[in-house]
Structure formats: structure tokens, C-alpha cells
């Protein structure tokens, strides 16, 4: 099984995204980088407007078809206990 861990960062209105492809035993197979000249402004709860275009660009640009994508995200989780 191939996994792809992805994270994105932003400079002004530009997006930079990186991915690390690895196997179940944590062996790194490859690394990938993509750049977007424009990304939408951050809006809480609207992941699809800012982060998702970066992920799609990385997948399409490098023709990636991982079985599992792990996305580094920043969220607050309520204490439900």
C-alpha cells in the first residue's frame, strides 16, 4: 500500500505544497513539490477553498494515485469527555 502525506503553506496569495510518498513500513519512495500562483484567502471551515486546490495540483501535476492520503491540518477539537 502506498501512502501520501501532504502539507501546504502560504506566502501572501501563493500556495506551496509538498508530499511524501511512503510504504506501510515507512520507507520513503519519493517526494513531490508544487506551487500555485494564487490561492483563496483563509476562511475557517472552508478547507476546499484554500487547501484542496493545493492538494489537487500536487496529485494532478505528478500524476499521483495513492491508496491513502494523510493531510496535515490545523483544527480545534472539542473535549467531548
N, CA, C and O atoms as a GROMACS GRO file, in nm:
protein
  324
    1UNK      N    1   0.085  -0.118   0.000
    1UNK     CA    2   0.000   0.000   0.000
    1UNK      C    3   0.090   0.124   0.000
    1UNK      O    4   0.187   0.131   0.075
    2UNK      N    5   0.056   0.221  -0.084
    2UNK     CA    6   0.130   0.347  -0.088
    2UNK      C    7   0.050   0.456  -0.021
    2UNK      O    8  -0.069   0.473  -0.048
    3UNK      N    9   0.117   0.531   0.065
    3UNK     CA   10   0.059   0.643   0.137
    3UNK      C   11   0.120   0.772   0.084
    3UNK      O   12   0.232   0.772   0.032
    4UNK      N   13   0.047   0.882   0.097
    4UNK     CA   14   0.099   1.013   0.061
    4UNK      C   15   0.064   1.110   0.172
    4UNK      O   16  -0.054   1.136   0.198
    5UNK      N   17   0.166   1.164   0.238
    5UNK     CA   18   0.146   1.266   0.340
    5UNK      C   19   0.166   1.402   0.274
    5UNK      O   20   0.264   1.424   0.203
    6UNK      N   21   0.072   1.493   0.297
    6UNK     CA   22   0.071   1.623   0.229
    6UNK      C   23   0.060   1.736   0.330
    6UNK      O   24  -0.011   1.726   0.430
    7UNK      N   25   0.132   1.844   0.302
    7UNK     CA   26   0.116   1.968   0.380
    7UNK      C   27   0.132   2.085   0.285
    7UNK      O   28   0.205   2.076   0.186
    8UNK      N   29   0.066   2.194   0.316
    8UNK     CA   30   0.072   2.315   0.233
    8UNK      C   31   0.108   2.434   0.321
    8UNK      O   32   0.078   2.436   0.440
    9UNK      N   33   0.171   2.532   0.259
    9UNK     CA   34   0.197   2.658   0.328
    9UNK      C   35   0.168   2.770   0.229
    9UNK      O   36   0.156   2.748   0.109
   10UNK      N   37   0.158   2.890   0.283
   10UNK     CA   38   0.112   3.002   0.202
   10UNK      C   39   0.201   3.124   0.226
   10UNK      O   40   0.240   3.153   0.339
   11UNK      N   41   0.232   3.194   0.116
   11UNK     CA   42   0.304   3.320   0.121
   11UNK      C   43   0.220   3.420   0.043
   11UNK      O   44   0.203   3.408  -0.078
   12UNK      N   45   0.167   3.518   0.116
   12UNK     CA   46   0.074   3.612   0.053
   12UNK      C   47  -0.040   3.532  -0.010
   12UNK      O   48  -0.110   3.460   0.062
   13UNK      N   49  -0.060   3.541  -0.140
   13UNK     CA   50  -0.167   3.466  -0.205
   13UNK      C   51  -0.116   3.344  -0.281
   13UNK      O   52  -0.190   3.287  -0.362
   14UNK      N   53   0.009   3.303  -0.257
   14UNK     CA   54   0.065   3.188  -0.325
   14UNK      C   55   0.058   3.064  -0.236
   14UNK      O   56   0.061   3.075  -0.113
   15UNK      N   57   0.048   2.948  -0.299
   15UNK     CA   58   0.045   2.823  -0.225
   15UNK      C   59   0.164   2.736  -0.260
   15UNK      O   60   0.205   2.729  -0.376
   16UNK      N   61   0.219   2.671  -0.161
   16UNK     CA   62   0.330   2.578  -0.179
   16UNK      C   63   0.288   2.448  -0.112
   16UNK      O   64   0.246   2.449   0.004
   17UNK      N   65   0.298   2.338  -0.182
   17UNK     CA   66   0.252   2.211  -0.128
   17UNK      C   67   0.360   2.105  -0.152
   17UNK      O   68   0.425   2.101  -0.256
   18UNK      N   69   0.376   2.019  -0.051
   18UNK     CA   70   0.473   1.911  -0.059
   18UNK      C   71   0.406   1.780  -0.022
   18UNK      O   72   0.312   1.778   0.058
   19UNK      N   73   0.454   1.673  -0.079
   19UNK     CA   74   0.403   1.541  -0.048
   19UNK      C   75   0.516   1.442  -0.035
   19UNK      O   76   0.615   1.449  -0.108
   20UNK      N   77   0.502   1.350   0.058
   20UNK     CA   78   0.598   1.241   0.076
   20UNK      C   79   0.524   1.111   0.056
   20UNK      O   80   0.429   1.081   0.128
   21UNK      N   81   0.568   1.034  -0.042
   21UNK     CA   82   0.508   0.904  -0.071
   21UNK      C   83   0.588   0.798   0.004
   21UNK      O   84   0.710   0.792  -0.006
   22UNK      N   85   0.517   0.712   0.079
   22UNK     CA   86   0.587   0.610   0.156
   22UNK      C   87   0.504   0.483   0.165
   22UNK      O   88   0.383   0.484   0.139
   23UNK      N   89   0.570   0.375   0.204
   23UNK     CA   90   0.504   0.246   0.215
   23UNK      C   91   0.462   0.221   0.359
   23UNK      O   92   0.490   0.300   0.449
   24UNK      N   93   0.394   0.111   0.379
   24UNK     CA   94   0.342   0.076   0.511
   24UNK      C   95   0.454   0.060   0.614
   24UNK      O   96   0.432   0.081   0.733
   25UNK      N   97   0.573   0.022   0.570
   25UNK     CA   98   0.685   0.007   0.662
   25UNK      C   99   0.766   0.136   0.675
   25UNK      O  100   0.880   0.135   0.723
   26UNK      N  101   0.708   0.248   0.632
   26UNK     CA  102   0.764   0.383   0.643
   26UNK      C  103   0.883   0.409   0.551
   26UNK      O  104   0.957   0.505   0.573
   27UNK      N  105   0.903   0.327   0.451
   27UNK     CA  106   1.010   0.351   0.354
   27UNK      C  107   0.966   0.461   0.257
   27UNK      O  108   0.864   0.447   0.189
   28UNK      N  109   1.041   0.570   0.252
   28UNK     CA  110   1.008   0.681   0.163
   28UNK      C  111   1.038   0.641   0.018
   28UNK      O  112   1.148   0.596  -0.014
   29UNK      N  113   0.937   0.657  -0.067
   29UNK     CA  114   0.952   0.623  -0.209
   29UNK      C  115   0.988   0.744  -0.293
   29UNK      O  116   1.067   0.734  -0.387
   30UNK      N  117   0.929   0.861  -0.258
   30UNK     CA  118   0.954   0.981  -0.337
   30UNK      C  119   0.899   1.102  -0.263
   30UNK      O  120   0.817   1.090  -0.173
   31UNK      N  121   0.947   1.220  -0.304
   31UNK     CA  122   0.893   1.346  -0.253
   31UNK      C  123   0.850   1.431  -0.372
   31UNK      O  124   0.907   1.421  -0.481
   32UNK      N  125   0.750   1.514  -0.350
   32UNK     CA  126   0.693   1.596  -0.457
   32UNK      C  127   0.667   1.737  -0.406
   32UNK      O  128   0.637   1.757  -0.289
   33UNK      N  129   0.678   1.833  -0.497
   33UNK     CA  130   0.652   1.973  -0.463
   33UNK      C  131   0.574   2.037  -0.577
   33UNK      O  132   0.598   2.008  -0.694
   34UNK      N  133   0.481   2.125  -0.542
   34UNK     CA  134   0.407   2.203  -0.642
   34UNK      C  135   0.386   2.344  -0.589
   34UNK      O  136   0.394   2.370  -0.469
   35UNK      N  137   0.360   2.434  -0.682
   35UNK     CA  138   0.341   2.575  -0.648
   35UNK      C  139   0.215   2.625  -0.718
   35UNK      O  140   0.190   2.593  -0.834
   36UNK      N  141   0.136   2.702  -0.646
   36UNK     CA  142   0.019   2.768  -0.704
   36UNK      C  143   0.040   2.918  -0.694
   36UNK      O  144   0.076   2.970  -0.589
   37UNK      N  145   0.020   2.986  -0.805
   37UNK     CA  146   0.040   3.130  -0.806
   37UNK      C  147  -0.066   3.205  -0.728
   37UNK      O  148  -0.043   3.316  -0.680
   38UNK      N  149  -0.184   3.143  -0.714
   38UNK     CA  150  -0.290   3.209  -0.639
   38UNK      C  151  -0.370   3.105  -0.561
   38UNK      O  152  -0.407   3.000  -0.615
   39UNK      N  153  -0.397   3.135  -0.436
   39UNK     CA  154  -0.490   3.056  -0.354
   39UNK      C  155  -0.584   3.154  -0.285
   39UNK      O  156  -0.549   3.270  -0.262
   40UNK      N  157  -0.701   3.107  -0.252
   40UNK     CA  158  -0.802   3.190  -0.186
   40UNK      C  159  -0.755   3.228  -0.044
   40UNK      O  160  -0.670   3.161   0.014
   41UNK      N  161  -0.811   3.332   0.007
   41UNK     CA  162  -0.785   3.372   0.146
   41UNK      C  163  -0.837   3.265   0.240
   41UNK      O  164  -0.932   3.194   0.208
   42UNK      N  165  -0.775   3.253   0.356
   42UNK     CA  166  -0.819   3.157   0.456
   42UNK      C  167  -0.957   3.195   0.509
   42UNK      O  168  -0.982   3.310   0.543
   43UNK      N  169  -1.046   3.096   0.514
   43UNK     CA  170  -1.178   3.113   0.575
   43UNK      C  171  -1.205   2.989   0.659
   43UNK      O  172  -1.209   2.877   0.607
   44UNK      N  173  -1.221   3.007   0.786
   44UNK     CA  174  -1.243   2.896   0.878
   44UNK      C  175  -1.357   2.807   0.831
   44UNK      O  176  -1.465   2.854   0.796
   45UNK      N  177  -1.331   2.676   0.831
   45UNK     CA  178  -1.433   2.580   0.792
   45UNK      C  179  -1.448   2.561   0.643
   45UNK      O  180  -1.534   2.484   0.599
   46UNK      N  181  -1.367   2.630   0.562
   46UNK     CA  182  -1.380   2.620   0.417
   46UNK      C  183  -1.250   2.568   0.356
   46UNK      O  184  -1.188   2.633   0.271
   47UNK      N  185  -1.211   2.449   0.400
   47UNK     CA  186  -1.092   2.379   0.356
   47UNK      C  187  -1.083   2.372   0.204
   47UNK      O  188  -0.975   2.388   0.147
   48UNK      N  189  -1.196   2.348   0.141
   48UNK     CA  190  -1.199   2.327  -0.003
   48UNK      C  191  -1.155   2.450  -0.084
   48UNK      O  192  -1.119   2.437  -0.200
   49UNK      N  193  -1.159   2.568  -0.024
   49UNK     CA  194  -1.124   2.689  -0.098
   49UNK      C  195  -0.973   2.716  -0.100
   49UNK      O  196  -0.924   2.777  -0.195
   50UNK      N  197  -0.901   2.673   0.001
   50UNK     CA  198  -0.759   2.707   0.012
   50UNK      C  199  -0.670   2.584   0.004
   50UNK      O  200  -0.579   2.579  -0.079
   51UNK      N  201  -0.694   2.486   0.086
   51UNK     CA  202  -0.607   2.368   0.094
   51UNK      C  203  -0.633   2.270  -0.020
   51UNK      O  204  -0.538   2.218  -0.079
   52UNK      N  205  -0.757   2.244  -0.050
   52UNK     CA  206  -0.790   2.144  -0.151
   52UNK      C  207  -0.731   2.174  -0.289
   52UNK      O  208  -0.682   2.080  -0.352
   53UNK      N  209  -0.732   2.298  -0.339
   53UNK     CA  210  -0.668   2.323  -0.469
   53UNK      C  211  -0.518   2.289  -0.467
   53UNK      O  212  -0.464   2.246  -0.569
   54UNK      N  213  -0.453   2.307  -0.354
   54UNK     CA  214  -0.311   2.272  -0.344
   54UNK      C  215  -0.293   2.121  -0.356
   54UNK      O  216  -0.204   2.074  -0.426
   55UNK      N  217  -0.377   2.046  -0.287
   55UNK     CA  218  -0.369   1.900  -0.290
   55UNK      C  219  -0.398   1.849  -0.431
   55UNK      O  220  -0.326   1.763  -0.482
   56UNK      N  221  -0.501   1.902  -0.493
   56UNK     CA  222  -0.535   1.860  -0.629
   56UNK      C  223  -0.422   1.890  -0.727
   56UNK      O  224  -0.393   1.809  -0.814
   57UNK      N  225  -0.360   2.006  -0.713
   57UNK     CA  226  -0.248   2.043  -0.801
   57UNK      C  227  -0.134   1.943  -0.788
   57UNK      O  228  -0.078   1.899  -0.889
   58UNK      N  229  -0.097   1.907  -0.665
   58UNK     CA  230   0.011   1.812  -0.642
   58UNK      C  231  -0.023   1.677  -0.706
   58UNK      O  232   0.060   1.618  -0.775
   59UNK      N  233  -0.145   1.628  -0.682
   59UNK     CA  234  -0.186   1.498  -0.737
   59UNK      C  235  -0.186   1.498  -0.890
   59UNK      O  236  -0.137   1.404  -0.952
   60UNK      N  237  -0.241   1.604  -0.949
   60UNK     CA  238  -0.251   1.611  -1.095
   60UNK      C  239  -0.116   1.635  -1.160
   60UNK      O  240  -0.083   1.569  -1.259
   61UNK      N  241  -0.038   1.728  -1.106
   61UNK     CA  242   0.090   1.764  -1.166
   61UNK      C  243   0.187   1.645  -1.169
   61UNK      O  244   0.266   1.631  -1.262
   62UNK      N  245   0.180   1.562  -1.067
   62UNK     CA  246   0.273   1.449  -1.056
   62UNK      C  247   0.206   1.314  -1.085
   62UNK      O  248   0.266   1.209  -1.065
   63UNK      N  249   0.081   1.319  -1.132
   63UNK     CA  250   0.004   1.200  -1.169
   63UNK      C  251   0.007   1.096  -1.056
   63UNK      O  252   0.038   0.979  -1.078
   64UNK      N  253  -0.027   1.141  -0.935
   64UNK     CA  254  -0.024   1.055  -0.817
   64UNK      C  255  -0.160   0.991  -0.794
   64UNK      O  256  -0.264   1.056  -0.809
   65UNK      N  257  -0.159   0.864  -0.757
   65UNK     CA  258  -0.281   0.791  -0.724
   65UNK      C  259  -0.256   0.706  -0.600
   65UNK      O  260  -0.261   0.583  -0.606
   66UNK      N  261  -0.230   0.772  -0.487
   66UNK     CA  262  -0.204   0.695  -0.364
   66UNK      C  263  -0.330   0.624  -0.316
   66UNK      O  264  -0.442   0.663  -0.350
   67UNK      N  265  -0.309   0.521  -0.237
   67UNK     CA  266  -0.422   0.449  -0.179
   67UNK      C  267  -0.476   0.520  -0.056
   67UNK      O  268  -0.592   0.502  -0.019
   68UNK      N  269  -0.390   0.601   0.008
   68UNK     CA  270  -0.430   0.673   0.128
   68UNK      C  271  -0.357   0.807   0.131
   68UNK      O  272  -0.236   0.812   0.109
   69UNK      N  273  -0.430   0.915   0.157
   69UNK     CA  274  -0.372   1.049   0.168
   69UNK      C  275  -0.385   1.094   0.313
   69UNK      O  276  -0.493   1.089   0.372
   70UNK      N  277  -0.273   1.138   0.369
   70UNK     CA  278  -0.271   1.191   0.505
   70UNK      C  279  -0.245   1.341   0.493
   70UNK      O  280  -0.144   1.383   0.437
   71UNK      N  281  -0.338   1.420   0.544
   71UNK     CA  282  -0.330   1.565   0.530
   71UNK      C  283  -0.300   1.627   0.665
   71UNK      O  284  -0.368   1.600   0.764
   72UNK      N  285  -0.196   1.711   0.668
   72UNK     CA  286  -0.166   1.783   0.791
   72UNK      C  287  -0.262   1.900   0.798
   72UNK      O  288  -0.262   1.988   0.712
   73UNK      N  289  -0.343   1.901   0.901
   73UNK     CA  290  -0.441   2.007   0.916
   73UNK      C  291  -0.436   2.070   1.054
   73UNK      O  292  -0.386   2.009   1.149
   74UNK      N  293  -0.486   2.188   1.065
   74UNK     CA  294  -0.488   2.261   1.190
   74UNK      C  295  -0.634   2.278   1.232
   74UNK      O  296  -0.709   2.352   1.168
   75UNK      N  297  -0.672   2.210   1.337
   75UNK     CA  298  -0.812   2.215   1.381
   75UNK      C  299  -0.819   2.220   1.532
   75UNK      O  300  -0.724   2.186   1.602
   76UNK      N  301  -0.932   2.262   1.581
   76UNK     CA  302  -0.965   2.253   1.724
   76UNK      C  303  -1.068   2.142   1.740
   76UNK      O  304  -1.166   2.137   1.666
   77UNK      N  305  -1.045   2.054   1.835
   77UNK     CA  306  -1.141   1.950   1.864
   77UNK      C  307  -1.198   1.975   2.002
   77UNK      O  308  -1.122   1.997   2.097
   78UNK      N  309  -1.330   1.973   2.016
   78UNK     CA  310  -1.392   1.997   2.144
   78UNK      C  311  -1.369   1.878   2.235
   78UNK      O  312  -1.364   1.763   2.189
   79UNK      N  313  -1.355   1.904   2.362
   79UNK     CA  314  -1.344   1.798   2.460
   79UNK      C  315  -1.483   1.741   2.483
   79UNK      O  316  -1.570   1.808   2.540
   80UNK      N  317  -1.504   1.618   2.438
   80UNK     CA  318  -1.636   1.558   2.448
   80UNK      C  319  -1.646   1.458   2.561
   80UNK      O  320  -1.749   1.391   2.576
   81UNK      N  321  -1.542   1.448   2.641
   81UNK     CA  322  -1.544   1.352   2.752
   81UNK      C  323  -1.605   1.414   2.875
   81UNK      O  324  -1.615   1.349   2.979
   0.00000   0.00000   0.00000
